[in-house]
Amino acid sequence: MDHIALDRECSRQTVRAYARDLDDLVATLERMARGTPITAPGLRASSIRAWVADMHARGLSATTISRRLSAARSFFSWLVEEGLCDANPAAEVRNPKTPDRLPGRLDVDDVRALIEATIPDDERGARDRAILELLYGAGLRVAELVGLSIDDLHLGDRTVRVVGKGDRERIVPFGRPTADALRAQLVASSRLRIQTGDEALFLNARGRRLTDRSVRRILDRAVTRAALHRGVHPHLLRHSFATHLLESGMDLRAIQELLGHARLATTQRYTRLSLEHILEVYDKTHPRA
């Protein structure tokens, strides 16, 4: 795991995911071995294929299986480099075909309803409103949001310094409604902040840095109050941020910079999503559609 965290500059969430994936590999092969000891050098491609078949039988998605195979390939590749294995048994195993899914999105009215479902008349409400405003207003990942400290925020020019994947820094602007919500939450949390001295931008009830799980609970409460469909998750606000900018005419490379994507191809998914939106509007509005 240290190799993944340091050499590949992966986030903590990615490192934890790799650990879970490898734990699943070990647990599955041990179950199949029925008490026979298993060792990494003794594994073959057939062992990895058996693991893949087991994951299919458990109903795991092709995307999850592909990710777990990637973790296994990286692990065995490292073992080979360290001289602990002669060959990489996962290298010969192909990923299952994954559907080319487009990222989801919320309509502008849904985003507005979601944000307005938070009631900023107390400490928690002000914090929750600011969190949703910033997730959508700046298109942040949850891990980026909970990692923010007060020093990262510049209300004067309405920007925030974000440390993204691979410890890449970027400066992201946000609008006046987001700035107003952030000012309100800083005022509301000032007493708690003085008591604990924590410099995190978003605090829990004990005055400590908020976790990504807490953000998901905050969003779930807002979804319930706004009576929106299930399946709304924090990353959907990021997808909506990107899609709405694209539909308003923003350059794709500018959106790439705002999102912190290392590759333009990742951002280009939103062009297809925007095209679907255009076709949908066309079908609804054109008299000859």
Backbone hydrogen bonds in HBPLUS format (Angstrom, degrees):
<---DONOR---> <-ACCEPTOR-->    atom                        ^
c    i                          cat <-CA-CA->   ^        H-A-AA   ^      H-
h    n   atom  resd res      DA  || num        DHA   H-A  angle D-A-AA Bond
n    s   type  num  typ     dist DA aas  dist angle  dist       angle   num
A0005-ALA N   A0001-MET O   2.89 MM   4  6.15 164.6  1.91 154.9 159.2     1
A0006-LEU N   A0002-ASP O   2.85 MM   4  5.86 162.8  1.88 152.3 156.3     2
A0007-ASP N   A0003-HIS O   2.98 MM   4  5.33 128.2  2.26 126.1 139.9     3
A0015-VAL N   A0011-SER O   3.03 MM   4  6.36 158.1  2.08 150.7 156.6     4
A0016-ARG N   A0012-ARG O   2.94 MM   4  6.19 161.0  1.97 151.4 156.2     5
A0017-ALA N   A0013-GLN O   2.95 MM   4  6.17 152.5  2.03 143.0 151.0     6
A0018-TYR N   A0014-THR O   2.90 MM   4  6.18 157.8  1.95 151.9 157.3     7
A0019-ALA N   A0015-VAL O   3.01 MM   4  6.27 157.8  2.06 147.9 153.9     8
A0020-ARG N   A0016-ARG O   2.99 MM   4  6.29 158.4  2.04 149.3 154.5     9
A0021-ASP N   A0017-ALA O   2.93 MM   4  6.16 156.5  1.98 149.5 156.3    10
A0022-LEU N   A0018-TYR O   2.98 MM   4  6.23 161.3  2.01 153.8 157.8    11
A0023-ASP N   A0019-ALA O   2.91 MM   4  6.08 150.7  2.00 145.4 154.3    12
A0024-ASP N   A0020-ARG O   2.99 MM   4  6.22 149.1  2.08 144.3 151.9    13
A0025-LEU N   A0021-ASP O   3.13 MM   4  6.48 150.9  2.21 142.0 149.6    14
A0026-VAL N   A0022-LEU O   3.04 MM   4  6.32 166.5  2.06 152.9 154.9    15
A0027-ALA N   A0023-ASP O   2.90 MM   4  6.06 169.7  1.91 152.1 155.5    16
A0028-THR N   A0024-ASP O   2.92 MM   4  5.95 160.0  1.96 147.4 152.9    17
A0029-LEU N   A0025-LEU O   3.04 MM   4  6.20 169.6  2.05 153.5 156.3    18
A0030-GLU N   A0026-VAL O   2.90 MM   4  6.02 156.3  1.96 152.0 159.0    19
A0031-ARG N   A0027-ALA O   3.03 MM   4  6.16 152.7  2.11 140.3 147.6    20
A0032-MET N   A0028-THR O   2.96 MM   4  6.25 155.6  2.02 148.0 154.9    21
A0033-ALA N   A0029-LEU O   2.86 MM   4  5.99 142.1  2.01 140.3 150.9    22
A0034-ARG N   A0031-ARG O   3.37 MM   3  5.41 145.7  2.49  97.2 106.3    23
A0036-THR N   A0033-ALA O   3.24 MM   3  5.14 166.1  2.26 105.6 109.0    24
A0042-GLY N   A0039-THR O   3.04 MM   3  5.30 134.9  2.25 104.0 116.8    25
A0043-LEU N   A0040-ALA O   3.17 MM   3  5.49 167.3  2.19 114.0 117.9    26
A0047-SER N   A0044-ARG O   2.92 MM   3  5.27 131.6  2.16 104.8 117.6    27
A0048-ILE N   A0044-ARG O   3.34 MM   4  6.85 152.6  2.42 148.6 155.2    28
A0049-ARG N   A0045-ALA O   2.89 MM   4  6.20 157.1  1.94 152.6 159.6    29
A0050-ALA N   A0046-SER O   2.96 MM   4  6.12 147.7  2.07 139.0 147.3    30
A0051-TRP N   A0047-SER O   3.09 MM   4  6.41 148.1  2.20 140.9 149.3    31
A0052-VAL N   A0048-ILE O   2.93 MM   4  6.29 156.1  1.99 149.3 155.7    32
A0053-ALA N   A0049-ARG O   2.88 MM   4  6.15 159.2  1.93 149.3 154.6    33
A0054-ASP N   A0050-ALA O   2.98 MM   4  6.19 151.3  2.06 142.2 150.0    34
A0055-MET N   A0051-TRP O   2.95 MM   4  6.29 151.8  2.03 148.4 156.1    35
A0056-HIS N   A0052-VAL O   2.97 MM   4  6.30 156.8  2.02 151.2 157.4    36
A0057-ALA N   A0053-ALA O   2.96 MM   4  6.23 155.5  2.03 145.0 151.9    37
A0058-ARG N   A0054-ASP O   2.99 MM   4  6.28 135.6  2.20 140.6 152.5    38
A0058-ARG N   A0055-MET O   3.15 MM   3  5.04 127.6  2.44  92.1 105.8    39
A0060-LEU N   A0055-MET O   3.14 MM   5  5.63 163.6  2.17 159.7 154.7    40
A0059-GLY N   A0056-HIS O   2.97 MM   3  5.19 156.9  2.03 106.9 113.8    41
A0065-ILE N   A0061-SER O   3.01 MM   4  6.31 165.8  2.03 155.0 158.9    42
A0066-SER N   A0062-ALA O   2.94 MM   4  6.05 158.4  1.98 144.7 150.7    43
A0067-ARG N   A0063-THR O   3.00 MM   4  6.23 154.8  2.06 145.2 152.1    44
A0068-ARG N   A0064-THR O   2.95 MM   4  6.22 157.7  2.00 151.3 157.2    45
A0069-LEU N   A0065-ILE O   2.90 MM   4  6.14 152.8  1.98 148.8 156.5    46
A0070-SER N   A0066-SER O   2.96 MM   4  6.18 152.2  2.04 144.6 152.1    47
A0071-ALA N   A0067-ARG O   3.02 MM   4  6.37 151.1  2.11 145.3 152.8    48
A0072-ALA N   A0068-ARG O   2.99 MM   4  6.28 156.4  2.05 145.5 151.7    49
A0073-ARG N   A0069-LEU O   2.84 MM   4  6.12 160.3  1.88 153.6 158.7    50
A0074-SER N   A0070-SER O   3.01 MM   4  6.21 162.3  2.05 148.0 152.5    51
A0075-PHE N   A0071-ALA O   2.96 MM   4  6.16 156.4  2.02 146.6 153.4    52
A0076-PHE N   A0072-ALA O   2.91 MM   4  6.12 173.6  1.92 159.1 159.9    53
A0077-SER N   A0073-ARG O   2.86 MM   4  5.88 150.0  1.95 144.6 153.8    54
A0078-TRP N   A0074-SER O   3.03 MM   4  6.20 150.7  2.12 141.2 148.2    55
A0079-LEU N   A0075-PHE O   3.02 MM   4  6.39 152.4  2.09 144.9 152.9    56
A0080-VAL N   A0076-PHE O   2.94 MM   4  6.20 153.4  2.01 146.4 152.7    57
A0081-GLU N   A0077-SER O   3.01 MM   4  6.28 158.8  2.05 146.0 151.6    58
A0082-GLU N   A0078-TRP O   2.93 MM   4  6.17 146.3  2.05 147.0 156.3    59
A0084-LEU N   A0079-LEU O   2.78 MM   5  4.98 150.2  1.87 161.5 156.2    60
A0083-GLY N   A0080-VAL O   3.05 MM   3  5.05 157.4  2.10 103.3 110.2    61
A0091-ALA N   A0088-ASN O   3.20 MM   3  5.54 155.1  2.27 109.1 116.3    62
A0093-VAL N   A0090-ALA O   3.21 MM   3  5.37 154.2  2.28 105.1 112.8    63
A0101-ARG N   A0099-PRO O   2.88 MM   2  5.58 124.3  2.19 111.5  94.9    64
A0110-ASP N   A0107-ASP O   3.09 MM   3  5.15 119.6  2.47  96.5 111.3    65
A0111-VAL N   A0107-ASP O   3.03 MM   4  6.39 156.4  2.09 153.7 160.0    66
A0112-ARG N   A0108-VAL O   2.98 MM   4  6.24 160.5  2.01 149.6 154.9    67
A0113-ALA N   A0109-ASP O   2.93 MM   4  6.14 159.3  1.97 145.3 150.9    68
A0114-LEU N   A0110-ASP O   2.90 MM   4  6.06 152.9  1.97 145.9 153.6    69
A0115-ILE N   A0111-VAL O   2.97 MM   4  6.23 164.7  2.00 155.5 158.3    70
A0116-GLU N   A0112-ARG O   2.91 MM   4  6.05 165.2  1.93 152.7 157.5    71
A0117-ALA N   A0113-ALA O   3.03 MM   4  6.04 115.6  2.46 133.2 147.0    72
A0117-ALA N   A0114-LEU O   3.25 MM   3  5.21 147.3  2.37  95.1 104.7    73
A0118-THR N   A0115-ILE O   3.17 MM   3  5.85 164.0  2.19 115.3 120.1    74
A0121-ASP N   A0119-ILE O   2.88 MM   2  5.72 139.4  2.05  96.7  90.9    75
A0126-ALA N   A0122-ASP O   2.91 MM   4  6.01 162.0  1.94 156.9 161.2    76
A0127-ARG N   A0123-GLU O   3.15 MM   4  6.31 156.0  2.21 142.1 148.7    77
A0128-ASP N   A0124-ARG O   2.88 MM   4  6.11 164.8  1.90 154.9 158.9    78
A0129-ARG N   A0125-GLY O   2.97 MM   4  6.13 160.1  2.01 147.7 152.7    79
A0130-ALA N   A0126-ALA O   3.08 MM   4  6.24 161.1  2.12 143.9 149.0    80
A0131-ILE N   A0127-ARG O   2.93 MM   4  6.18 152.7  2.01 151.5 159.3    81
A0132-LEU N   A0128-ASP O   3.14 MM   4  6.39 168.3  2.16 152.8 154.3    82
A0133-GLU N   A0129-ARG O   2.95 MM   4  6.11 159.5  1.99 150.3 157.0    83
A0134-LEU N   A0130-ALA O   2.94 MM   4  6.04 155.2  2.00 144.3 150.5    84
A0135-LEU N   A0131-ILE O   2.90 MM   4  6.10 158.4  1.94 151.8 158.1    85
A0136-TYR N   A0132-LEU O   3.15 MM   4  6.25 165.0  2.17 146.8 150.1    86
A0137-GLY N   A0133-GLU O   2.58 MM   4  5.43 151.3  1.65 142.8 153.4    87
A0138-ALA N   A0134-LEU O   2.98 MM   4  5.44 148.0  2.08 133.6 137.4    88
A0139-GLY N   A0135-LEU O   3.08 MM   4  5.26 119.6  2.46 114.8 127.0    89
A0144-GLU N   A0141-ARG O   3.11 MM   3  5.16 121.7  2.47  96.1 110.7    90
A0145-LEU N   A0141-ARG O   2.99 MM   4  6.31 154.7  2.06 151.2 158.4    91
A0146-VAL N   A0142-VAL O   2.98 MM   4  6.27 169.9  1.99 166.0 165.4    92
A0147-GLY N   A0143-ALA O   3.24 MM   4  6.12 130.1  2.50 129.2 140.9    93
A0148-LEU N   A0145-LEU O   3.18 MM   3  5.50 166.3  2.20 111.3 115.4    94
A0201-LEU N   A0148-LEU O   3.00 MM  53  5.62 173.6  2.01 129.5 128.7    95
A0152-ASP N   A0149-SER O   2.93 MM   3  5.45 151.3  2.01 114.0 122.9    96
A0150-ILE N   A0199-GLU O   2.88 MM  49  5.83 157.3  1.93 169.1 176.3    97
A0153-LEU N   A0150-ILE O   3.04 MM   3  5.51 158.8  2.09 115.1 121.6    98
A0161-ARG N   A0152-ASP O   2.86 MM   9  4.90 162.1  1.89 138.7 144.7    99
A0154-HIS N   A0159-THR O   2.94 MM   5  5.30 156.4  1.99 171.8 164.9   100
A0158-ARG N   A0154-HIS O   2.94 MM   4  5.72 107.6  2.48 134.2 153.2   101
A0159-THR N   A0154-HIS O   3.04 MM   5  5.30 160.5  2.08 142.5 147.4   102
A0174-PHE N   A0158-ARG O   3.00 MM  16  5.62 143.3  2.14 146.4 144.8   103
A0160-VAL N   A0172-VAL O   2.87 MM  12  5.38 144.7  1.99 141.8 153.0   104
A0172-VAL N   A0160-VAL O   2.95 MM  12  5.38 170.1  1.96 152.8 154.8   105
A0162-VAL N   A0170-ARG O   2.86 MM   8  5.40 176.5  1.86 169.5 170.5   106
A0170-ARG N   A0162-VAL O   2.94 MM   8  5.40 145.6  2.06 149.3 158.7   107
A0164-GLY N   A0168-ARG O   2.75 MM   4  5.22 167.9  1.76 156.7 152.5   108
A0167-ASP N   A0164-GLY O   3.14 MM   3  5.43 128.3  2.42 139.8 135.0   109
A0168-ARG N   A0165-LYS O   3.34 MM   3  6.02 159.5  2.38 114.1 118.2   110
A0179-ALA N   A0175-GLY O   3.03 MM   4  6.33 156.5  2.08 148.1 155.5   111
A0180-ASP N   A0176-ARG O   2.82 MM   4  6.04 163.0  1.85 159.9 163.5   112
A0181-ALA N   A0177-PRO O   3.03 MM   4  6.21 156.3  2.09 142.0 148.3   113
A0182-LEU N   A0178-THR O   2.91 MM   4  6.14 153.8  1.98 149.5 156.8   114
A0183-ARG N   A0179-ALA O   2.95 MM   4  6.20 159.7  2.00 151.9 156.9   115
A0184-ALA N   A0180-ASP O   3.05 MM   4  6.24 161.6  2.08 147.0 152.0   116
A0185-GLN N   A0181-ALA O   3.01 MM   4  6.24 152.9  2.09 143.9 151.0   117
A0186-LEU N   A0182-LEU O   2.99 MM   4  6.19 149.2  2.09 146.9 154.9   118
A0187-VAL N   A0183-ARG O   3.08 MM   4  6.36 155.8  2.14 150.3 156.2   119
A0188-ALA N   A0184-ALA O   2.96 MM   4  6.15 163.1  1.99 146.7 151.9   120
A0189-SER N   A0185-GLN O   2.95 MM   4  5.96 143.9  2.08 139.9 148.2   121
A0190-SER N   A0187-VAL O   3.29 MM   3  5.27 163.9  2.32 104.5 109.1   122
A0193-ARG N   A0189-SER O   2.87 MM   4  5.99 153.0  1.95 153.6 162.5   123
A0194-ILE N   A0190-SER O   2.94 MM   4  6.12 151.3  2.02 147.9 154.2   124
A0195-GLN N   A0191-ARG O   3.14 MM   4  6.41 154.0  2.21 146.8 153.7   125
A0196-THR N   A0192-LEU O   3.16 MM   4  6.39 155.7  2.22 148.8 153.7   126
A0197-GLY N   A0193-ARG O   2.72 MM   4  5.41 150.5  1.81 143.8 153.0   127
A0210-LEU N   A0202-PHE O   3.04 MM   8  5.79 153.8  2.11 147.3 143.4   128
A0204-ASN N   A0208-ARG O   2.71 MM   4  5.45 149.5  1.80 151.0 161.5   129
A0207-GLY N   A0204-ASN O   2.94 MM   3  5.30 162.2  1.98 116.0 119.9   130
A0214-SER N   A0211-THR O   3.13 MM   3  5.21 121.8  2.48  96.3 110.1   131
A0215-VAL N   A0211-THR O   3.19 MM   4  6.60 150.3  2.29 146.0 153.8   132
A0216-ARG N   A0212-ASP O   3.16 MM   4  6.47 151.2  2.24 143.4 150.3   133
A0217-ARG N   A0213-ARG O   3.11 MM   4  6.47 148.4  2.21 143.0 151.4   134
A0218-ILE N   A0214-SER O   2.93 MM   4  6.24 154.4  2.00 149.0 156.2   135
A0219-LEU N   A0215-VAL O   2.97 MM   4  6.25 158.8  2.02 149.8 155.0   136
A0220-ASP N   A0216-ARG O   2.92 MM   4  6.12 155.4  1.98 143.8 151.0   137
A0221-ARG N   A0217-ARG O   3.02 MM   4  6.30 154.7  2.08 149.3 154.6   138
A0222-ALA N   A0218-ILE O   3.16 MM   4  6.47 159.3  2.21 146.3 151.7   139
A0223-VAL N   A0219-LEU O   2.84 MM   4  6.09 156.5  1.89 155.2 162.1   140
A0224-THR N   A0220-ASP O   3.04 MM   4  6.26 158.1  2.09 147.5 152.4   141
A0225-ARG N   A0221-ARG O   3.01 MM   4  6.29 164.2  2.04 151.5 155.5   142
A0226-ALA N   A0222-ALA O   2.87 MM   4  5.99 152.3  1.94 147.7 155.6   143
A0228-LEU N   A0223-VAL O   3.15 MM   5  5.40 163.0  2.18 151.2 154.5   144
A0227-ALA N   A0224-THR O   3.15 MM   3  5.04 150.7  2.24  97.4 106.3   145
A0236-LEU N   A0233-HIS O   2.87 MM   3  5.42 146.2  1.99 117.4 127.8   146
A0237-LEU N   A0234-PRO O   3.09 MM   3  5.61 142.0  2.24 110.7 119.7   147
A0239-HIS N   A0235-HIS O   2.95 MM   4  6.34 156.2  2.01 148.8 155.1   148
A0240-SER N   A0236-LEU O   2.89 MM   4  6.06 155.2  1.95 141.7 148.8   149
A0241-PHE N   A0237-LEU O   2.91 MM   4  6.06 154.6  1.97 142.5 149.2   150
A0242-ALA N   A0238-ARG O   3.12 MM   4  6.41 162.9  2.15 151.2 153.9   151
A0243-THR N   A0239-HIS O   2.95 MM   4  6.16 165.3  1.97 153.1 157.5   152
A0244-HIS N   A0240-SER O   2.88 MM   4  5.91 166.9  1.90 153.7 157.3   153
A0245-LEU N   A0241-PHE O   3.17 MM   4  6.30 153.7  2.24 142.3 149.3   154
A0246-LEU N   A0242-ALA O   3.02 MM   4  6.24 159.5  2.06 147.6 153.3   155
A0247-GLU N   A0243-THR O   2.89 MM   4  6.11 161.1  1.93 152.1 157.2   156
A0248-SER N   A0244-HIS O   3.09 MM   4  6.18 129.6  2.35 133.0 145.2   157
A0248-SER N   A0245-LEU O   3.12 MM   3  5.07 132.5  2.36  93.2 106.5   158
A0250-MET N   A0245-LEU O   3.06 MM   5  5.56 166.4  2.07 149.5 145.2   159
A0249-GLY N   A0246-LEU O   3.01 MM   3  5.20 160.0  2.05 106.2 112.2   160
A0254-ALA N   A0251-ASP O   3.15 MM   3  5.32 123.8  2.48  99.4 113.3   161
A0255-ILE N   A0251-ASP O   3.13 MM   4  6.52 153.1  2.21 149.2 156.8   162
A0256-GLN N   A0252-LEU O   2.92 MM   4  6.22 149.8  2.01 145.1 154.0   163
A0257-GLU N   A0253-ARG O   3.07 MM   4  6.36 153.3  2.15 143.5 148.9   164
A0258-LEU N   A0254-ALA O   3.02 MM   4  6.33 158.9  2.07 147.7 153.4   165
A0259-LEU N   A0255-ILE O   2.91 MM   4  6.09 157.8  1.96 153.2 158.7   166
A0260-GLY N   A0256-GLN O   2.95 MM   4  5.99 130.0  2.21 138.9 152.0   167
A0261-HIS N   A0256-GLN O   3.19 MM   5  5.40 150.2  2.29 149.8 153.1   168
A0260-GLY N   A0257-GLU O   3.26 MM   3  5.09 132.7  2.50  91.1 103.8   169
A0266-THR N   A0263-ARG O   3.21 MM   3  5.68 141.0  2.37 107.2 115.9   170
A0267-THR N   A0264-LEU O   2.95 MM   3  5.20 118.4  2.34 102.6 117.7   171
A0268-GLN N   A0264-LEU O   2.94 MM   4  6.22 142.8  2.08 149.9 161.7   172
A0270-TYR N   A0267-THR O   3.04 MM   3  6.00 157.0  2.10 127.3 131.1   173
A0271-THR N   A0268-GLN O   3.05 MM   3  5.36 145.8  2.17 105.7 115.2   174
A0273-LEU N   A0269-ARG O   3.27 MM   4  6.65 154.4  2.34 143.8 151.1   175
A0274-SER N   A0270-TYR O   2.88 MM   4  6.01 155.3  1.94 142.7 149.2   176
A0275-LEU N   A0271-THR O   3.00 MM   4  6.20 148.4  2.10 138.1 146.5   177
A0276-GLU N   A0272-ARG O   3.04 MM   4  6.35 152.7  2.12 145.2 151.7   178
A0277-HIS N   A0273-LEU O   3.11 MM   4  6.46 150.5  2.20 143.0 150.9   179
A0278-ILE N   A0274-SER O   2.91 MM   4  6.25 155.4  1.97 149.6 156.3   180
A0279-LEU N   A0275-LEU O   2.91 MM   4  6.18 162.8  1.94 154.5 158.2   181
A0280-GLU N   A0276-GLU O   2.92 MM   4  6.11 150.7  2.01 143.6 152.1   182
A0281-VAL N   A0277-HIS O   2.93 MM   4  6.20 162.4  1.96 153.7 157.7   183
A0282-TYR N   A0278-ILE O   2.87 MM   4  6.09 157.0  1.93 147.3 154.6   184
A0283-ASP N   A0279-LEU O   2.92 MM   4  6.12 163.0  1.95 148.0 151.7   185
A0284-LYS N   A0280-GLU O   3.11 MM   4  6.34 144.2  2.25 142.2 151.7   186
A0285-THR N   A0281-VAL O   2.94 MM   4  6.03 140.5  2.10 148.9 159.3   187
A0286-HIS N   A0282-TYR O   2.87 MM   4  5.44 168.6  1.88 150.6 153.3   188
A0289-ALA N   A0286-HIS O   3.12 MM   3  5.19 166.2  2.14 115.1 115.0   189
